[in-house]
Amino acid sequence: MPGWRDGVKRVSVDARLYDLDPLAYRFVAGFAADNALRVVWLD
């Protein structure tokens, strides 16, 4: 889900995606890594 947090653009991905569709989760994680995007895990 696109949005803003603390004045910074972000995309939120629910961790449940891993359980629902591991391939989609790996794609998102790989995209972030390939593009040197910062990943922050939220509680």
HTML snippet that shows the backbone in 3Dmol.js (N, CA, C, O; Angstrom):
<script src="https://3Dmol.org/build/3Dmol-min.js"></script>
<div id="view" style="width:600px;height:400px;position:relative"></div>
<script>
const pdb = `
ATOM      1  N   MET A   1       0.848  -1.161   0.000  1.00  0.00           N
ATOM      2  CA  MET A   1       0.000   0.000   0.000  1.00  0.00           C
ATOM      3  C   MET A   1       0.900   1.232   0.000  1.00  0.00           C
ATOM      4  O   MET A   1       1.693   1.410   0.924  1.00  0.00           O
ATOM      5  N   PRO A   2       0.792   2.079  -1.012  1.00  0.00           N
ATOM      6  CA  PRO A   2       1.599   3.301  -1.019  1.00  0.00           C
ATOM      7  C   PRO A   2       1.088   4.304   0.009  1.00  0.00           C
ATOM      8  O   PRO A   2      -0.094   4.322   0.352  1.00  0.00           O
ATOM      9  N   GLY A   3       1.994   5.126   0.482  1.00  0.00           N
ATOM     10  CA  GLY A   3       1.602   6.150   1.439  1.00  0.00           C
ATOM     11  C   GLY A   3       2.799   6.948   1.913  1.00  0.00           C
ATOM     12  O   GLY A   3       3.871   6.917   1.309  1.00  0.00           O
ATOM     13  N   TRP A   4       2.593   7.660   3.000  1.00  0.00           N
ATOM     14  CA  TRP A   4       3.632   8.502   3.589  1.00  0.00           C
ATOM     15  C   TRP A   4       3.790   8.132   5.050  1.00  0.00           C
ATOM     16  O   TRP A   4       2.814   7.782   5.714  1.00  0.00           O
ATOM     17  N   ARG A   5       5.015   8.207   5.558  1.00  0.00           N
ATOM     18  CA  ARG A   5       5.285   8.016   6.980  1.00  0.00           C
ATOM     19  C   ARG A   5       6.412   8.961   7.347  1.00  0.00           C
ATOM     20  O   ARG A   5       7.491   8.911   6.758  1.00  0.00           O
ATOM     21  N   ASP A   6       6.164   9.808   8.305  1.00  0.00           N
ATOM     22  CA  ASP A   6       7.168  10.780   8.748  1.00  0.00           C
ATOM     23  C   ASP A   6       7.702  11.606   7.579  1.00  0.00           C
ATOM     24  O   ASP A   6       8.891  11.921   7.527  1.00  0.00           O
ATOM     25  N   GLY A   7       6.820  11.956   6.644  1.00  0.00           N
ATOM     26  CA  GLY A   7       7.209  12.790   5.517  1.00  0.00           C
ATOM     27  C   GLY A   7       7.984  12.080   4.424  1.00  0.00           C
ATOM     28  O   GLY A   7       8.541  12.733   3.541  1.00  0.00           O
ATOM     29  N   VAL A   8       8.032  10.754   4.464  1.00  0.00           N
ATOM     30  CA  VAL A   8       8.786   9.980   3.480  1.00  0.00           C
ATOM     31  C   VAL A   8       7.819   9.063   2.733  1.00  0.00           C
ATOM     32  O   VAL A   8       6.980   8.400   3.343  1.00  0.00           O
ATOM     33  N   LYS A   9       7.947   9.035   1.389  1.00  0.00           N
ATOM     34  CA  LYS A   9       7.116   8.117   0.609  1.00  0.00           C
ATOM     35  C   LYS A   9       7.511   6.691   0.951  1.00  0.00           C
ATOM     36  O   LYS A   9       8.681   6.391   1.188  1.00  0.00           O
ATOM     37  N   ARG A  10       6.506   5.815   0.971  1.00  0.00           N
ATOM     38  CA  ARG A  10       6.794   4.424   1.311  1.00  0.00           C
ATOM     39  C   ARG A  10       5.779   3.506   0.661  1.00  0.00           C
ATOM     40  O   ARG A  10       4.742   3.943   0.163  1.00  0.00           O
ATOM     41  N   VAL A  11       6.099   2.243   0.679  1.00  0.00           N
ATOM     42  CA  VAL A  11       5.177   1.189   0.272  1.00  0.00           C
ATOM     43  C   VAL A  11       5.147   0.189   1.412  1.00  0.00           C
ATOM     44  O   VAL A  11       6.189  -0.291   1.859  1.00  0.00           O
ATOM     45  N   SER A  12       3.956  -0.119   1.876  1.00  0.00           N
ATOM     46  CA  SER A  12       3.803  -1.079   2.970  1.00  0.00           C
ATOM     47  C   SER A  12       3.413  -2.436   2.395  1.00  0.00           C
ATOM     48  O   SER A  12       2.551  -2.534   1.521  1.00  0.00           O
ATOM     49  N   VAL A  13       4.057  -3.471   2.897  1.00  0.00           N
ATOM     50  CA  VAL A  13       3.731  -4.835   2.493  1.00  0.00           C
ATOM     51  C   VAL A  13       3.454  -5.623   3.760  1.00  0.00           C
ATOM     52  O   VAL A  13       4.302  -5.698   4.650  1.00  0.00           O
ATOM     53  N   ASP A  14       2.293  -6.199   3.840  1.00  0.00           N
ATOM     54  CA  ASP A  14       1.912  -6.992   5.008  1.00  0.00           C
ATOM     55  C   ASP A  14       2.747  -8.271   5.030  1.00  0.00           C
ATOM     56  O   ASP A  14       2.847  -8.968   4.021  1.00  0.00           O
ATOM     57  N   ALA A  15       3.335  -8.572   6.167  1.00  0.00           N
ATOM     58  CA  ALA A  15       4.186  -9.758   6.303  1.00  0.00           C
ATOM     59  C   ALA A  15       3.414 -11.047   6.033  1.00  0.00           C
ATOM     60  O   ALA A  15       4.020 -12.076   5.731  1.00  0.00           O
ATOM     61  N   ARG A  16       2.105 -11.006   6.136  1.00  0.00           N
ATOM     62  CA  ARG A  16       1.296 -12.202   5.848  1.00  0.00           C
ATOM     63  C   ARG A  16       1.390 -12.609   4.384  1.00  0.00           C
ATOM     64  O   ARG A  16       1.023 -13.727   4.022  1.00  0.00           O
ATOM     65  N   LEU A  17       1.884 -11.696   3.536  1.00  0.00           N
ATOM     66  CA  LEU A  17       2.056 -12.034   2.129  1.00  0.00           C
ATOM     67  C   LEU A  17       2.949 -13.256   1.986  1.00  0.00           C
ATOM     68  O   LEU A  17       2.741 -14.075   1.091  1.00  0.00           O
ATOM     69  N   TYR A  18       3.938 -13.384   2.857  1.00  0.00           N
ATOM     70  CA  TYR A  18       4.846 -14.537   2.788  1.00  0.00           C
ATOM     71  C   TYR A  18       4.079 -15.847   2.902  1.00  0.00           C
ATOM     72  O   TYR A  18       4.368 -16.805   2.186  1.00  0.00           O
ATOM     73  N   ASP A  19       3.098 -15.887   3.805  1.00  0.00           N
ATOM     74  CA  ASP A  19       2.299 -17.103   3.991  1.00  0.00           C
ATOM     75  C   ASP A  19       1.306 -17.309   2.847  1.00  0.00           C
ATOM     76  O   ASP A  19       1.023 -18.442   2.458  1.00  0.00           O
ATOM     77  N   LEU A  20       0.784 -16.214   2.318  1.00  0.00           N
ATOM     78  CA  LEU A  20      -0.229 -16.304   1.270  1.00  0.00           C
ATOM     79  C   LEU A  20       0.364 -16.594  -0.102  1.00  0.00           C
ATOM     80  O   LEU A  20      -0.198 -17.370  -0.875  1.00  0.00           O
ATOM     81  N   ASP A  21       1.495 -15.974  -0.401  1.00  0.00           N
ATOM     82  CA  ASP A  21       2.113 -16.129  -1.720  1.00  0.00           C
ATOM     83  C   ASP A  21       3.615 -15.879  -1.611  1.00  0.00           C
ATOM     84  O   ASP A  21       4.087 -14.770  -1.861  1.00  0.00           O
ATOM     85  N   PRO A  22       4.364 -16.921  -1.233  1.00  0.00           N
ATOM     86  CA  PRO A  22       5.810 -16.753  -1.034  1.00  0.00           C
ATOM     87  C   PRO A  22       6.538 -16.204  -2.266  1.00  0.00           C
ATOM     88  O   PRO A  22       7.505 -15.456  -2.121  1.00  0.00           O
ATOM     89  N   LEU A  23       6.097 -16.557  -3.451  1.00  0.00           N
ATOM     90  CA  LEU A  23       6.750 -16.060  -4.662  1.00  0.00           C
ATOM     91  C   LEU A  23       6.573 -14.548  -4.794  1.00  0.00           C
ATOM     92  O   LEU A  23       7.517 -13.841  -5.146  1.00  0.00           O
ATOM     93  N   ALA A  24       5.383 -14.057  -4.516  1.00  0.00           N
ATOM     94  CA  ALA A  24       5.138 -12.609  -4.568  1.00  0.00           C
ATOM     95  C   ALA A  24       5.971 -11.897  -3.510  1.00  0.00           C
ATOM     96  O   ALA A  24       6.520 -10.825  -3.763  1.00  0.00           O
ATOM     97  N   TYR A  25       6.064 -12.491  -2.333  1.00  0.00           N
ATOM     98  CA  TYR A  25       6.868 -11.898  -1.258  1.00  0.00           C
ATOM     99  C   TYR A  25       8.333 -11.809  -1.676  1.00  0.00           C
ATOM    100  O   TYR A  25       8.978 -10.781  -1.475  1.00  0.00           O
ATOM    101  N   ARG A  26       8.854 -12.885  -2.258  1.00  0.00           N
ATOM    102  CA  ARG A  26      10.250 -12.884  -2.705  1.00  0.00           C
ATOM    103  C   ARG A  26      10.473 -11.851  -3.810  1.00  0.00           C
ATOM    104  O   ARG A  26      11.534 -11.229  -3.878  1.00  0.00           O
ATOM    105  N   PHE A  27       9.475 -11.670  -4.673  1.00  0.00           N
ATOM    106  CA  PHE A  27       9.590 -10.653  -5.717  1.00  0.00           C
ATOM    107  C   PHE A  27       9.724  -9.267  -5.102  1.00  0.00           C
ATOM    108  O   PHE A  27      10.601  -8.494  -5.487  1.00  0.00           O
ATOM    109  N   VAL A  28       8.856  -8.952  -4.146  1.00  0.00           N
ATOM    110  CA  VAL A  28       8.890  -7.633  -3.502  1.00  0.00           C
ATOM    111  C   VAL A  28      10.210  -7.436  -2.762  1.00  0.00           C
ATOM    112  O   VAL A  28      10.831  -6.379  -2.866  1.00  0.00           O
ATOM    113  N   ALA A  29      10.637  -8.453  -2.017  1.00  0.00           N
ATOM    114  CA  ALA A  29      11.894  -8.358  -1.274  1.00  0.00           C
ATOM    115  C   ALA A  29      13.076  -8.212  -2.236  1.00  0.00           C
ATOM    116  O   ALA A  29      13.991  -7.429  -1.982  1.00  0.00           O
ATOM    117  N   GLY A  30      13.055  -8.956  -3.325  1.00  0.00           N
ATOM    118  CA  GLY A  30      14.117  -8.860  -4.321  1.00  0.00           C
ATOM    119  C   GLY A  30      14.139  -7.506  -5.011  1.00  0.00           C
ATOM    120  O   GLY A  30      15.208  -6.955  -5.273  1.00  0.00           O
ATOM    121  N   PHE A  31      12.960  -6.969  -5.305  1.00  0.00           N
ATOM    122  CA  PHE A  31      12.870  -5.643  -5.913  1.00  0.00           C
ATOM    123  C   PHE A  31      13.495  -4.601  -5.000  1.00  0.00           C
ATOM    124  O   PHE A  31      14.249  -3.740  -5.452  1.00  0.00           O
ATOM    125  N   ALA A  32      13.180  -4.683  -3.720  1.00  0.00           N
ATOM    126  CA  ALA A  32      13.748  -3.733  -2.755  1.00  0.00           C
ATOM    127  C   ALA A  32      15.273  -3.864  -2.714  1.00  0.00           C
ATOM    128  O   ALA A  32      15.983  -2.859  -2.717  1.00  0.00           O
ATOM    129  N   ALA A  33      15.767  -5.084  -2.675  1.00  0.00           N
ATOM    130  CA  ALA A  33      17.213  -5.304  -2.616  1.00  0.00           C
ATOM    131  C   ALA A  33      17.900  -4.831  -3.901  1.00  0.00           C
ATOM    132  O   ALA A  33      18.930  -4.158  -3.848  1.00  0.00           O
ATOM    133  N   ASP A  34      17.329  -5.183  -5.046  1.00  0.00           N
ATOM    134  CA  ASP A  34      17.927  -4.808  -6.331  1.00  0.00           C
ATOM    135  C   ASP A  34      17.993  -3.298  -6.528  1.00  0.00           C
ATOM    136  O   ASP A  34      18.872  -2.796  -7.227  1.00  0.00           O
ATOM    137  N   ASN A  35      17.067  -2.582  -5.913  1.00  0.00           N
ATOM    138  CA  ASN A  35      16.994  -1.131  -6.081  1.00  0.00           C
ATOM    139  C   ASN A  35      17.515  -0.372  -4.871  1.00  0.00           C
ATOM    140  O   ASN A  35      17.276   0.827  -4.730  1.00  0.00           O
ATOM    141  N   ALA A  36      18.226  -1.076  -3.998  1.00  0.00           N
ATOM    142  CA  ALA A  36      18.850  -0.478  -2.811  1.00  0.00           C
ATOM    143  C   ALA A  36      17.847   0.338  -1.993  1.00  0.00           C
ATOM    144  O   ALA A  36      18.157   1.424  -1.504  1.00  0.00           O
ATOM    145  N   LEU A  37      16.642  -0.211  -1.857  1.00  0.00           N
ATOM    146  CA  LEU A  37      15.616   0.455  -1.062  1.00  0.00           C
ATOM    147  C   LEU A  37      15.752   0.038   0.395  1.00  0.00           C
ATOM    148  O   LEU A  37      16.089  -1.107   0.696  1.00  0.00           O
ATOM    149  N   ARG A  38      15.491   0.958   1.276  1.00  0.00           N
ATOM    150  CA  ARG A  38      15.564   0.658   2.705  1.00  0.00           C
ATOM    151  C   ARG A  38      14.325  -0.133   3.103  1.00  0.00           C
ATOM    152  O   ARG A  38      13.206   0.223   2.732  1.00  0.00           O
ATOM    153  N   VAL A  39      14.529  -1.193   3.849  1.00  0.00           N
ATOM    154  CA  VAL A  39      13.436  -2.031   4.343  1.00  0.00           C
ATOM    155  C   VAL A  39      13.374  -1.872   5.847  1.00  0.00           C
ATOM    156  O   VAL A  39      14.379  -2.027   6.540  1.00  0.00           O
ATOM    157  N   VAL A  40      12.191  -1.562   6.348  1.00  0.00           N
ATOM    158  CA  VAL A  40      11.981  -1.377   7.782  1.00  0.00           C
ATOM    159  C   VAL A  40      10.868  -2.316   8.214  1.00  0.00           C
ATOM    160  O   VAL A  40       9.773  -2.294   7.652  1.00  0.00           O
ATOM    161  N   TRP A  41      11.150  -3.138   9.211  1.00  0.00           N
ATOM    162  CA  TRP A  41      10.132  -4.045   9.747  1.00  0.00           C
ATOM    163  C   TRP A  41       9.391  -3.335  10.863  1.00  0.00           C
ATOM    164  O   TRP A  41      10.006  -2.845  11.810  1.00  0.00           O
ATOM    165  N   LEU A  42       8.080  -3.276  10.756  1.00  0.00           N
ATOM    166  CA  LEU A  42       7.255  -2.614  11.762  1.00  0.00           C
ATOM    167  C   LEU A  42       6.581  -3.648  12.643  1.00  0.00           C
ATOM    168  O   LEU A  42       6.238  -4.742  12.195  1.00  0.00           O
ATOM    169  N   ASP A  43       6.398  -3.288  13.894  1.00  0.00           N
ATOM    170  CA  ASP A  43       5.697  -4.182  14.827  1.00  0.00           C
ATOM    171  C   ASP A  43       4.209  -4.040  14.671  1.00  0.00           C
ATOM    172  O   ASP A  43       3.449  -4.710  15.370  1.00  0.00           O
TER     173      ASP A  43
END
`;
const viewer = $3Dmol.createViewer("view");
viewer.addModel(pdb, "pdb");
viewer.setStyle({}, {cartoon: {color: "spectrum"}});
viewer.zoomTo();
viewer.render();
</script>
